Amino acid sequence: MIQSILFLKYTYYLNRSKKNLYIYIMLVKIWTDNFVITGEIDMLRDERLTDYIRENKEFIAVTQVKVANKEEKDLFHTHFLNVSTRHIEIILPAE
């Protein structure tokens, strides 16, 4: 059970069953076969992006999403999108 949540610069702290857990929101850019997806993923602090992708086997949850075509023309925006890891060609932290 979550006891408290404090938001501090895209990082929040969860105190769950007397264990400290730090969550970090990382802005990422994902290239698939047809699209370029920019959005945020929730990761554990100090977790590597590669490990995150391996853990989330089939899909990763991306929030605050902007989807564009390969020519970077915006197609749509949404608050949530599941992205199939099988279709990811490149993923990197966006700046």
N, CA and C atoms as an extended XYZ file, in Angstrom:
285
Properties=species:S:1:pos:R:3:atomname:S:1:resname:S:1:resid:I:1 pbc="F F F"
N         0.835       -1.176        0.000 N   MET     1
C         0.000        0.000        0.000 CA  MET     1
C         0.884        1.245        0.000 C   MET     1
N         0.525        2.200       -0.796 N   ILE     2
C         1.286        3.439       -0.895 CA  ILE     2
C         0.876        4.363        0.238 C   ILE     2
N         1.870        4.833        0.968 N   GLN     3
C         1.581        5.692        2.106 CA  GLN     3
C         1.695        7.171        1.767 C   GLN     3
N         2.644        7.529        0.900 N   SER     4
C         2.784        8.952        0.587 CA  SER     4
C         3.451        9.123       -0.762 C   SER     4
N         3.117       10.207       -1.429 N   ILE     5
C         3.736       10.554       -2.695 CA  ILE     5
C         4.097       12.037       -2.646 C   ILE     5
N         5.348       12.360       -2.931 N   LEU     6
C         5.815       13.737       -2.983 CA  LEU     6
C         6.419       13.971       -4.357 C   LEU     6
N         5.975       14.994       -5.074 N   PHE     7
C         6.490       15.289       -6.397 CA  PHE     7
C         7.610       16.318       -6.312 C   PHE     7
N         8.779       16.001       -6.843 N   LEU     8
C         9.922       16.899       -6.843 CA  LEU     8
C        10.637       16.795       -8.184 C   LEU     8
N        10.470       17.767       -9.063 N   LYS     9
C        11.184       17.829      -10.333 CA  LYS     9
C        11.174       16.498      -11.083 C   LYS     9
N        10.027       16.009      -11.437 N   TYR    10
C         9.866       14.778      -12.206 CA  TYR    10
C        10.339       13.526      -11.488 C   TYR    10
N        10.565       13.613      -10.196 N   THR    11
C        10.928       12.439       -9.413 CA  THR    11
C         9.956       12.363       -8.249 C   THR    11
N         9.439       11.182       -7.987 N   TYR    12
C         8.600       11.074       -6.808 CA  TYR    12
C         9.004        9.876       -5.965 C   TYR    12
N         8.675        9.964       -4.714 N   TYR    13
C         9.120        9.032       -3.699 CA  TYR    13
C         7.924        8.235       -3.213 C   TYR    13
N         8.040        6.934       -3.220 N   LEU    14
C         6.979        6.086       -2.703 CA  LEU    14
C         7.495        5.354       -1.472 C   LEU    14
N         6.752        5.412       -0.393 N   ASN    15
C         7.109        4.664        0.801 CA  ASN    15
C         6.116        3.514        0.897 C   ASN    15
N         6.565        2.318        0.519 N   ARG    16
C         5.661        1.177        0.455 CA  ARG    16
C         6.222        0.060        1.337 C   ARG    16
N         5.481       -0.338        2.325 N   SER    17
C         5.879       -1.419        3.231 CA  SER    17
C         7.279       -1.222        3.800 C   SER    17
N         7.567       -0.018        4.231 N   LYS    18
C         8.843        0.348        4.842 CA  LYS    18
C        10.022        0.227        3.883 C   LYS    18
N         9.778        0.164        2.575 N   LYS    19
C        10.852        0.154        1.580 CA  LYS    19
C        10.796        1.469        0.811 C   LYS    19
N        11.948        2.077        0.614 N   ASN    20
C        12.008        3.321       -0.148 CA  ASN    20
C        12.141        2.990       -1.627 C   ASN    20
N        11.337        3.620       -2.454 N   LEU    21
C        11.337        3.379       -3.882 CA  LEU    21
C        11.287        4.726       -4.581 C   LEU    21
N        12.267        4.997       -5.429 N   TYR    22
C        12.324        6.256       -6.143 CA  TYR    22
C        11.953        6.034       -7.594 C   TYR    22
N        10.985        6.775       -8.087 N   ILE    23
C        10.530        6.682       -9.464 CA  ILE    23
C        10.987        7.939      -10.198 C   ILE    23
N        11.505        7.750      -11.400 N   TYR    24
C        12.012        8.847      -12.214 CA  TYR    24
C        11.263        8.849      -13.540 C   TYR    24
N        10.789        9.986      -13.976 N   ILE    25
C        10.111       10.099      -15.258 CA  ILE    25
C        11.139       10.511      -16.299 C   ILE    25
N        11.395        9.620      -17.262 N   MET    26
C        12.384        9.879      -18.300 CA  MET    26
C        11.683       10.212      -19.617 C   MET    26
N        12.101       11.300      -20.237 N   LEU    27
C        11.615       11.664      -21.560 CA  LEU    27
C        12.404       10.849      -22.575 C   LEU    27
N        11.682       10.112      -23.445 N   VAL    28
C        12.337        9.251      -24.427 CA  VAL    28
C        11.838        9.543      -25.833 C   VAL    28
N        12.653        9.154      -26.795 N   LYS    29
C        12.284        9.226      -28.203 CA  LYS    29
C        12.431        7.821      -28.762 C   LYS    29
N        11.364        7.335      -29.416 N   ILE    30
C        11.310        5.960      -29.902 CA  ILE    30
C        11.052        5.972      -31.399 C   ILE    30
N        11.883        5.250      -32.142 N   TRP    31
C        11.654        5.071      -33.574 CA  TRP    31
C        11.143        3.665      -33.797 C   TRP    31
N        10.015        3.544      -34.526 N   THR    32
C         9.477        2.245      -34.917 CA  THR    32
C         9.554        2.152      -36.438 C   THR    32
N         8.918        1.128      -36.991 N   ASP    33
C         8.906        0.947      -38.443 CA  ASP    33
C         8.392        2.190      -39.162 C   ASP    33
N         7.320        2.782      -38.642 N   ASN    34
C         6.643        3.874      -39.336 CA  ASN    34
C         6.566        5.192      -38.571 C   ASN    34
N         6.860        5.173      -37.282 N   PHE    35
C         6.594        6.348      -36.458 CA  PHE    35
C         7.789        6.767      -35.622 C   PHE    35
N         7.754        8.028      -35.199 N   VAL    36
C         8.677        8.556      -34.191 CA  VAL    36
C         7.800        8.975      -33.016 C   VAL    36
N         8.030        8.364      -31.864 N   ILE    37
C         7.197        8.573      -30.682 CA  ILE    37
C         8.041        9.264      -29.618 C   ILE    37
N         7.540       10.375      -29.099 N   THR    38
C         8.210       11.090      -28.019 CA  THR    38
C         7.263       11.109      -26.828 C   THR    38
N         7.769       10.746      -25.660 N   GLY    39
C         6.925       10.736      -24.471 CA  GLY    39
C         7.721       10.407      -23.231 C   GLY    39
N         7.017       10.140      -22.145 N   GLU    40
C         7.630        9.893      -20.849 CA  GLU    40
C         7.387        8.457      -20.414 C   GLU    40
N         8.404        7.853      -19.785 N   ILE    41
C         8.240        6.540      -19.172 CA  ILE    41
C         8.664        6.636      -17.711 C   ILE    41
N         8.025        5.850      -16.849 N   ASP    42
C         8.357        5.811      -15.419 CA  ASP    42
C         9.389        4.718      -15.189 C   ASP    42
N        10.518        5.104      -14.637 N   MET    43
C        11.596        4.159      -14.358 CA  MET    43
C        12.023        4.272      -12.914 C   MET    43
N        12.622        3.212      -12.402 N   LEU    44
C        13.238        3.307      -11.088 CA  LEU    44
C        14.488        4.158      -11.204 C   LEU    44
N        14.753        4.938      -10.214 N   ARG    45
C        15.951        5.775      -10.222 CA  ARG    45
C        17.178        4.867      -10.301 C   ARG    45
N        18.153        5.247      -11.082 N   ASP    46
C        19.394        4.494      -11.308 CA  ASP    46
C        19.185        3.232      -12.144 C   ASP    46
N        18.006        3.048      -12.723 N   GLU    47
C        17.773        1.914      -13.621 CA  GLU    47
C        18.191        2.315      -15.034 C   GLU    47
N        18.825        1.406      -15.743 N   ARG    48
C        19.247        1.687      -17.110 CA  ARG    48
C        18.071        1.490      -18.058 C   ARG    48
N        18.044        2.273      -19.124 N   LEU    49
C        16.979        2.177      -20.114 CA  LEU    49
C        16.939        0.780      -20.733 C   LEU    49
N        18.092        0.198      -20.993 N   THR    50
C        18.162       -1.156      -21.550 CA  THR    50
C        17.488       -2.161      -20.624 C   THR    50
N        17.751       -2.070      -19.333 N   ASP    51
C        17.129       -2.982      -18.362 CA  ASP    51
C        15.620       -2.790      -18.316 C   ASP    51
N        15.186       -1.538      -18.402 N   TYR    52
C        13.754       -1.240      -18.399 CA  TYR    52
C        13.063       -1.919      -19.575 C   TYR    52
N        13.645       -1.834      -20.758 N   ILE    53
C        13.045       -2.434      -21.957 CA  ILE    53
C        13.014       -3.954      -21.825 C   ILE    53
N        14.068       -4.539      -21.324 N   ARG    54
C        14.117       -6.005      -21.155 CA  ARG    54
C        13.081       -6.490      -20.162 C   ARG    54
N        12.861       -5.744      -19.081 N   GLU    55
C        11.883       -6.119      -18.056 CA  GLU    55
C        10.457       -6.095      -18.588 C   GLU    55
N        10.145       -5.120      -19.426 N   ASN    56
C         8.780       -4.903      -19.888 CA  ASN    56
C         8.488       -5.651      -21.181 C   ASN    56
N         8.913       -6.823      -21.273 N   LYS    57
C         8.856       -7.738      -22.396 CA  LYS    57
C         8.075       -7.301      -23.638 C   LYS    57
N         6.751       -7.298      -23.611 N   GLU    58
C         5.980       -7.070      -24.836 CA  GLU    58
C         5.637       -5.609      -25.113 C   GLU    58
N         5.293       -4.863      -24.085 N   PHE    59
C         4.849       -3.475      -24.265 CA  PHE    59
C         5.488       -2.581      -23.214 C   PHE    59
N         5.698       -1.317      -23.577 N   ILE    60
C         6.080       -0.320      -22.591 CA  ILE    60
C         5.007        0.762      -22.592 C   ILE    60
N         4.714        1.281      -21.426 N   ALA    61
C         3.718        2.337      -21.274 CA  ALA    61
C         4.402        3.687      -21.421 C   ALA    61
N         3.912        4.495      -22.349 N   VAL    62
C         4.453        5.834      -22.593 CA  VAL    62
C         3.337        6.837      -22.334 C   VAL    62
N         3.630        7.902      -21.590 N   THR    63
C         2.629        8.929      -21.299 CA  THR    63
C         3.052       10.252      -21.921 C   THR    63
N         2.102       11.186      -22.011 N   GLN    64
C         2.328       12.507      -22.607 CA  GLN    64
C         2.994       12.349      -23.982 C   GLN    64
N         2.313       11.632      -24.857 N   VAL    65
C         2.888       11.134      -26.110 CA  VAL    65
C         2.624       12.065      -27.286 C   VAL    65
N         3.666       12.225      -28.110 N   LYS    66
C         3.547       12.888      -29.408 CA  LYS    66
C         3.990       11.865      -30.446 C   LYS    66
N         3.121       11.587      -31.418 N   VAL    67
C         3.437       10.632      -32.476 CA  VAL    67
C         3.594       11.396      -33.782 C   VAL    67
N         4.702       11.130      -34.467 N   ALA    68
C         4.993       11.767      -35.750 CA  ALA    68
C         5.362       10.681      -36.758 C   ALA    68
N         5.316       11.041      -38.044 N   ASN    69
C         5.777       10.088      -39.049 CA  ASN    69
C         7.291       10.193      -39.165 C   ASN    69
N         7.895        9.413      -40.065 N   LYS    70
C         9.365        9.399      -40.200 CA  LYS    70
C         9.924       10.753      -40.623 C   LYS    70
N         9.105       11.583      -41.260 N   GLU    71
C         9.538       12.926      -41.669 CA  GLU    71
C         9.329       13.953      -40.562 C   GLU    71
N         8.991       13.470      -39.359 N   GLU    72
C         8.773       14.304      -38.164 CA  GLU    72
C         7.539       15.205      -38.255 C   GLU    72
N         6.570       14.872      -39.116 N   LYS    73
C         5.304       15.604      -39.183 CA  LYS    73
C         4.374       15.036      -38.108 C   LYS    73
N         3.890       15.917      -37.210 N   ASP    74
C         3.006       15.475      -36.127 CA  ASP    74
C         1.751       14.824      -36.669 C   ASP    74
N         1.425       13.655      -36.111 N   LEU    75
C         0.191       12.961      -36.471 CA  LEU    75
C        -0.869       13.127      -35.390 C   LEU    75
N        -0.474       12.889      -34.123 N   PHE    76
C        -1.417       13.086      -33.019 CA  PHE    76
C        -0.677       13.128      -31.684 C   PHE    76
N        -1.414       13.583      -30.654 N   HIS    77
C        -0.931       13.613      -29.275 CA  HIS    77
C        -1.925       12.817      -28.431 C   HIS    77
N        -1.439       12.155      -27.396 N   THR    78
C        -2.313       11.432      -26.486 CA  THR    78
C        -1.655       11.363      -25.113 C   THR    78
N        -2.444       11.089      -24.099 N   HIS    79
C        -1.918       11.009      -22.739 CA  HIS    79
C        -1.268        9.664      -22.444 C   HIS    79
N        -1.650        8.612      -23.189 N   PHE    80
C        -1.122        7.273      -22.919 CA  PHE    80
C        -1.053        6.466      -24.203 C   PHE    80
N         0.026        5.685      -24.335 N   LEU    81
C         0.183        4.802      -25.491 CA  LEU    81
C         1.022        3.605      -25.068 C   LEU    81
N         0.558        2.402      -25.372 N   ASN    82
C         1.361        1.202      -25.193 CA  ASN    82
C         2.144        0.990      -26.467 C   ASN    82
N         3.456        0.814      -26.357 N   VAL    83
C         4.308        0.613      -27.525 CA  VAL    83
C         4.850       -0.808      -27.477 C   VAL    83
N         4.683       -1.549      -28.551 N   SER    84
C         5.184       -2.910      -28.642 CA  SER    84
C         6.700       -2.903      -28.751 C   SER    84
N         7.363       -3.620      -27.882 N   THR    85
C         8.824       -3.659      -27.918 CA  THR    85
C         9.343       -4.365      -29.169 C   THR    85
N         8.527       -5.194      -29.798 N   ARG    86
C         8.939       -5.862      -31.036 CA  ARG    86
C         9.111       -4.884      -32.181 C   ARG    86
N         8.431       -3.741      -32.125 N   HIS    87
C         8.486       -2.776      -33.213 CA  HIS    87
C         9.468       -1.633      -32.974 C   HIS    87
N        10.096       -1.616      -31.802 N   ILE    88
C        11.051       -0.554      -31.506 CA  ILE    88
C        12.357       -0.815      -32.256 C   ILE    88
N        12.752        0.143      -33.070 N   GLU    89
C        14.038        0.061      -33.762 CA  GLU    89
C        15.119        0.763      -32.956 C   GLU    89
N        14.790        1.965      -32.447 N   ILE    90
C        15.725        2.760      -31.647 CA  ILE    90
C        14.938        3.407      -30.516 C   ILE    90
N        15.527        3.436      -29.329 N   ILE    91
C        14.969        4.197      -28.207 CA  ILE    91
C        16.133        4.879      -27.501 C   ILE    91
N        15.935        6.154      -27.164 N   LEU    92
C        16.981        6.894      -26.455 CA  LEU    92
C        16.362        7.992      -25.620 C   LEU    92
N        17.085        8.438      -24.583 N   PRO    93
C        16.583        9.563      -23.799 CA  PRO    93
C        16.509       10.806      -24.675 C   PRO    93
N        15.382       11.496      -24.631 N   ALA    94
C        15.199       12.722      -25.425 CA  ALA    94
C        15.621       13.927      -24.599 C   ALA    94
N        16.019       14.972      -25.285 N   GLU    95
C        16.418       16.194      -24.583 CA  GLU    95
C        15.712       17.387      -25.132 C   GLU    95
